[in-house]
Amino acid sequence: MKPVAKYELDATAVLCAILEPSDSSLLRDGVRIITRWLQRGERFNLPAKYIYADHRRVMKKRFTEILNSKKEETRITAYKEQMKYANRVCDYAQTALPIIEKAYCKTPDEQAALDKLVVKIKKAHALLLRVIDQTERRVIKKESVPSADKVTSFFETHTDIIVKKNRETNFGHKVVFASGSSNLILDCFMERGNPADTEQLMTMLERQKEIYGRMPRQVAADGGYASKDNLAKAKEVGIKDVSFSKKRGLAVLDMVKSTWVYKQLKNFRAGIEANISVLKRAFGLRRCNWSGWEGFQQYVWSSVVSYNLLVLARLKLKAA
């Protein structure tokens, strides 16, 4: 495979299929989900009347109260009520789990259903405890909770919090795309968490070397990737010209051999933004509708493959 001479890259956030989370909605979801699983446990001889009570209605009322209340005092009181019932439901789960685990199953299918139910209850229980803790810290104690410690969903638990300066918060994953002169997407890279752009430049370049056997001759990247360290590393691996859209203290002649080359690469980099825009508008990459982390990766790659097929068809028609 022929290596590319010019290489451009940029990152974007792809959303997961969840509503914007809040502490009150997460508390409500946790109670609703665990109660649903405990009801499923009745088929495995869980004595529901003595083990748990259904608090879903009161949780919905407190959620609506928090949503519509304008007084901070009223909201805090409603949050405390939600946390009280959430703690009760956690206790119900702890009591019910040993009973469900010891249930007798007549067939392998019943045993598989039982094991699956136990896993679901344990997972939801652990998540609800984390939500209670983060609500206590954020709402009651007014602490700042790091994004990595926050729960964003009981369903799409892999969802990351992507925060960009002067922009809205996104709930999904950061995806880095690379393209060339042909407008084909040459590579895309998905990573958990919200890594800084500066940390991903060399990762993408090394991936290019694995694919094509050597580094590209010229690289055009967004200003977020600019740093003296990244420039030095890129030059060390044999890249002749490295253009960042924002200089960030770097001299043009340190990045490229002339001002003309810098302008050409800066204009060239705009192509990747157009490619990402098409992926989001025409190929459904604005929001992923598939479940799980593996489903997210499959969804992104399926969009990229579909886009590349269209680009190849256009290039063939143009050549003909």
N, C-alpha and C positions, 0 to 999 in steps of 0.2 A: 504494500500500500504506500502510495507516494506521500511523503510528509508535507504538511502545509507550510507555506512561507510566511503567511500572515495569520495571526491568531488573536481573537478578541474574546473577552469574557465579561460577564456581569452576573449579579445575583438578584433574585426576587423571592418574595414570600408567596408560597402556595397555601391557601387556606384549607383547613380540615372541615369536615361536615358537622360542625357544632355551632350552637348559638354562643354569643359572647357570654362567658361565665361570670357569675357573681357569687359571693359567699352564700347568700340566701338561697339562690337557685341550686347550688351544689348540695347544701344541707337537705333541701327538699328532695333532690334526686336520690341522694344516699338513702334516706328513709324510705322513699318509694321503692327503690330497687331491692333493698334488703327485705322489706315486707313482702314483696312479690316472691322472692326466693323462699322465704319462710313458709308462705302459703303453698308453694310447690312441695315443701318438705312434709306436708300433711299426708301425702301419698306414701311416705316412708314412716308412717306411724308417729309423726311429731304431734304431741297433744297440744294443739294450738291454743286452746282455752287457758291453759296454765303456763304457757311459755311466753307468749307475746300478745301485744295489743296493736291495733291498727291506728297509727297516728297520722296517716296521710292527709286527712281532711284538715286537721289543725295546722299542719305544716304548710298547706296551700294557703290557708287564711293568713298566717304570719308572713308568708312570702308576699302576698298581695298587699299587706299592711306596710311592709318595708318598701315595696315598690312605689306606693302612692303617698307615703307619709312625707311631710315637709319638715317635721320636727325631729331633731337629732335624738332627743330623749325618747320619743316614741319608737324610733327605729332601733335604738339600743335595747329597749325592753323586748321588742319583738325578736331581735337576734338572740337574746338570752333565752327566750322561750323555745326558739328553734333548737338551740344548742342543748337545752334540757331534754327535749324529746329525742334528739339525735343520739345523745348519750344513752338513753333508755333503749333505743333500738340496737345500739352496739352491744349492750348487755344481753338483749334478747338473742342476738346472733351467737354470742359466746356461750349462752346456755343451751341453745338449740344444736350447735354443731356436734358435740359429743353424742347426742341422741341420734341425729341423722347418720353420723358415721357408723354407728353400731347397728343400723337397720338391716334386717335380713332381706336379701334379694333372691328371688326364685330363678331368675335367668341372667345370663351375661349382659343382655341389653339393659336390664334394670340396674345392674351393678354399674354399668358405664354411665347411665343417667344419674345415678346417685353420686358417683365420683365427680361428674361434671358440675352437679349442683353444689357440692361441698367446696369445690374450687371457686365457683362464682360467689358464694357467700363469704368465703375468706378474703377474696380480692376486694369485694365491696366493703367489707368490714374494715379492712386496712385503709382503704381510701377515705372512708367516712371519718375515721379517727384523725387522719391528716387534715381533712376539711375542718373539723371541729377545732383542731389546734391552730390552723391558719386564721380561722374566724376569731378565735380568742385573741390572737396576737394582733391582727389587723384592725378589728372593729372595737374590741374592748380595751386592749392595751395601747392601741394606736402605734404599733410597731410597723416597720417596713420589712416585708417578707421577701427574700430573694426569689426571682422568677423560677429558678431551678427547684425551689422547695414547694412551689404552688401546685395545686391540683386544678386542672382545667376542664376535665370531663370524666365521668364515670364510664363512658362508652369508648371514646377515642383517647385512651390514656396516654398515648404516645405524643399527643399534641404539645408543641412548644410555644412559648410566648416570644414573639418576634417584635422587638421594639426598635424603631428607627427614630433618629432625632427629627423633631418637628413634624412627625407623621403619626398617624393613628397606630394603635397596637394591633398586631395581627396574630391570630391563633392558627398555627399550622407549622410549616417547616421552611427553612431557607434552602433554596435550590440554586446552585451555580451552573450557568450554561456557558458553553464555549462554541464559537462558530468561526468560520473562515470566509474567504472571498466568495465562495459558492453559495453562501447563506444556509448551508446545511448545518444542523446542530451536530458538532463533532463529539461532544461529551456533555454529560450533566452529572452533577454530584450532589447527593443529599446527605446531610449530617444532622444528627440529633443536637438539640440545644440551639443557642444563638451565637455561634462563633463569629468573631470579628472578621471582616473581609481580608484584613492584612494577614490573617493566619491561613487563608485558603489559596493564596496566589501560587505558592510553590507546590502545594498539593495538586492543583490543576495542571501545572506545568509538568510535574513528574508523571501524572496520568497520561499526558500527551506523549511523553517519551515512551511509556509502556505500549501505547497503541501504535505509534508510527515509527518507533525506533530511534528517533532523535528529537531534539527540541526545535520549535519553530524559529525562523530567523528574526521575526518581528512580533511584538506583543503589544496590544492596545487594551488597557483596562480602565475601569472606573477609578475616580479619585480615592475611593475607600480602600483600595489596595496599595496606595502609595505610601512608601516608607523607605528610608535609606537602606535598611536591612534587606527589604525585598528587592530593591534595585541592585544591590551588591550581589545577592544570591543569584538573581536572574542573569547578570553579566558573567558570573563565575561558571554557569552551566552552558555558556556559549551563545546566549541570545544577543544579537547585535544591537537592536533598538527596542527600548521598553518605554512606551508612552502611557502616562497616567493623565486622565482628563483634568485633574487638579494637581498642581505641582507640589503643594505642601512642603515648601522649603527646598525642593530639588531644582537644580539648574537644568534647563532644557538640554544643553550640550552634554550633561552627564547622562541623561536618559537616552538621547538619540544623537546622530551625527550632525544634524542640521535643523534649523528652525522649520524649513520646508517639510522635512520628514515628520517632524512633530505634528505639524498641522494636518498632513495627510493621514497619519495614524489616528489623530483625534477625530477627524471626520469619519474614518473607517470604523471606529468604535461605535458610532451611532447605529450601525447595522444590527448589532446584537440587541439593542433596545427595541428595534423594529421587529426582530424575530420573536423576542419574548412577548411583545404586544400581540402578534398574530397567534402565538401559542395560547395566550389567555383568552383572546376574543373568539377565535375560530375553532380552537381545539380543546376547549373546556378546562384549561389549566389554571383558571382563576381560583377554582375551588375543587378539591378532590372529593368525590362521592363514594369512594371505596373504603371499606373498613380495615382498620389495623395498619401497623407500620409497613408490613409487606404489601398490603393492598395499596397504600399510598405510593410506594416505590413503583409498583406495577402500573399504576394509573399515570404517573409522570412519564415513565418510559413509553407507554402506549401512545401518549400524546406526541412525544418526540418522534417516534417511528412514523406515525401518521403524517406529521408535518414534513418529515424528510422525504417520504414517498411523494408528496405533492410537489416539493421542490425539485426532486429528480424528474418527475413528469414534465414540469415546466422547462427544465434545462434541456430535456430531450426534444421537446417541441421546438424550442428555440434553435437547437442545433440542426433540426430537420428543416 
